[in-house]
């Protein structure tokens, strides 16, 4: 008769253990699901900003002499051409003739060509791409390996320009380099650059990006 409570206690203990095990298992499953949700939400939050990022394209680029343009008209291969902007700032195109390109953005030129082609084609879809940039240059003078005029063609820093020119000569003063820049207002800006400090790991911010028409002087 006394064994009955013992069996009852053992049975209830086993039941409680099974319940605890099942509860732990449930908690582990819930924890795993929560972890997966957090990882997924983190991944989404890291990827989604890329969708909203807007990249600045070549629409702001100002076409100049000697730039090479690729012009395409959808479904009209006869009008597809590569044109070099002449010194007078114009390009030639079939049927359209000469049209002003220098001083315009690709969007403005596209609009002008579309208007001209509407006389011959219904609803022309025109694309204009600058495939070679030859109009933007910088000048390097002074004690360098190869002074002269260099095409920008893309982003170009002071140090990269000096490397193109074969570096500084033995008589150059690396701490005394000057960038002369003409602003849109007509004012002249003089920007000093200490190449020696840059090489030593200081003045890294001074290695600025050059702009069209800049003059880099090395004493």
N, C-alpha and C positions, 0 to 999 in steps of 0.2 A: 504494500500500500504506500510506503514512503517513496518508492522508486518512481511513482507517477509524476510528482513535481519535478524530479530530476530530469526525466525524459521530456517533460513539458519545457523545462528551462533550456535543455540542449536544443530542442526543436525550435524554440523561439530565437535562440542565439544564432542558429544556422540561417534561419529566415532573415534575421536582421543583417547577417553578413552578406547574404545574397542581395538584399535590398541596397546595402551600402555599395556593393560592387556595381550593381546596376546604376545606382546614382552617380558613382564615380565615372562610369562609362559614359553616361549621358552628359556629365559635365565636360568630359574630355571631348566628346563630339561637338558640343556647343562651343567650346574653346577653339577647336580646330576650324569650325565654320566661321567664327568671328575673325580668326587670324586670316583666313582666306579672303574675307570681305575687306579687311583692312588693307591687305596687299593689293587687291584688285582696285580699291578706291585710290590707293596711293599711285598705282600705275596709271590710272585714268587721269589723275590730277597732274601727273608729270607729262603726259602726252598731249592733253588738251590745249595747253598754252601754245603749242607749236601750230595748232590750227588757226589760232587767232593772230599769229604773228604776220605782219605785213612787211614784205621786203620791198625796198625802194629799187625799182628797175631802172632801165636806161632812159625813161621818159624825160628826165630832167637834163640829160646830156645835150649840150649845144653842139650841133654839127658845124664843122669848120672845113677849110680847104685841105685837100689831100686825104680826107677821111674816105674810107671805102664802105659803101652802103649796099646791102642786099635787099632788093625790092621784089616782092612777090604779089601776084594777083591770083586769088583762088580760082581755080578752073580755067585760068587764062595763061598757059605756059609761054605764050608769045610775048607777054609783058614782064615775065620774070627776067631780072637782069642784075648784074653787079655794076655799080657806077662809082667812079672816083670823082669827088667834088673838085671841080676845076678851081684855078686861082681866082676866077671871077665869082666863085661861090655858087655856081650853077651845075646841074647835071642834065644829061640828055636822056630822053626816053621815047620809045617808039610811039608815034602818033601825037604824043603830048608835046614833044619838042623840048626846049630848054625850060627848066623850072628852077627857081631859087631854092637852095638847100642850106647854104651857110647861114648861120645865125638862127636857125630854127631847131626845135626839138624834133625827135622822131615822130612824135604825135602830131605836131603841126605840119610836118612834111607829108605825113600820111593823109591828113585831112585835105591838103592842097592837091595831092595826086588823085585822091578819090573824086574830088570835084571835077578835075580835068578829065578823068576817065569816064565819068558819067555821060560824056558826049558820045562815047563809043560803046560802052558796056552798061547793061542794066544792073544796078545795084552792085558795083564792084566792091570786093573785100580786099583791101590792100594791107600789106604788112611791110614795115620798114625796120631793118636791123642794121646797126653799125657793127661791121665785122672787123674793121681795123681802125684804130684811133691814131691818126698821124698829125692832127692839127694842134694838139696840146703839147707844149714843150716847156722845158726849163733850161736855163743857161748856167753853166758852171765855169767860173773863171778863177785864175790864181794858180797856186802851187799844188797842182794835182797831176796825176799821171797823164790823163787825156782830157784837157779842158775842151769845152765846146757846148753845142746844143744837143739836148737829149729829149727824146719823146717820152711822154708820160706813159701812155698806153694803159694805165691803171694806177692803183695806189702805189706811191713811191715816197719813201722817207729820205731824209738827208743822208743817213748812213748808207742806204742802198744806192743812192746816187753816187756817193764817193766810191763805193765798191765798183760800180760800173766804170768809173773813170780811172780805175787802177790804183785807187787810194791816194794818200797824201805823199807829197815829195819829201825828201829829207830836210829841206829848208823851210817847210811849212810850219806854221804855228797852230797846232791842233786845238789850242784853247781859244783861238780867235777866228771863228768862222761866222759869217754874217749872211742871213737870208733877207734879201730885199724884195718886198712884195707890194704891188700896186693894188689898192683897194678899189671897190666899185665906185667909191666917192671921188677917186682920183688922188687920194692921199697916199703917200709912200710910207710903208711900215718897215722898220728895220728890226729883225729878230735875231738875237745872238744865239750861237750854239757852241758849247764847249765840248769838242770831240774827245779831248783827253779825259775829262770828267766822265763822259759816257763810257769810255773803255774801262775805266776804273770802277764802274758800277754805280756811279753817281750821275745825277742830271739825266736820268733815263727819259723823263718827260720831254726833254728838249729835242728829242729826235722826232720832229713834227713831220706830218705828211705834206709834201709839196703840192703847190697848185700851179695851174697854167700861167706861164709868164714869170714865175719866180726866178730870181737871180741869186745863185749861191756863190759867195766870194770867200776864197781861202787865202789868207795872208801868208 
